[in-house]
Amino acid sequence: MGEWPLSPLQRAKLKMAFEESDLPYQVDILDWAALRPDFRDNLLVGSQSLLHRSTRGAEAAP
């Protein structure tokens, strides 16, 4: 969930990584920075973050 949109190269690499992964389900990639604010709000309702922010930046949640 970044402030800046993904570049086309970043998006392509991310898409390819998921396509080549062994995940047993399909992953939809949404560029947080490119989403409308109302759509972001809808996604946040009832969601749970897998990351938390600290003074050192984003870290994995315990």
Buried (B, 14 or more C-beta within 10 A) or exposed (E): EEEEEBEEEEBEEBEEEBEEEEEEEEEEEEBBEEBEEEEEEEEEEEEEEEEEEEEEEEEEEE
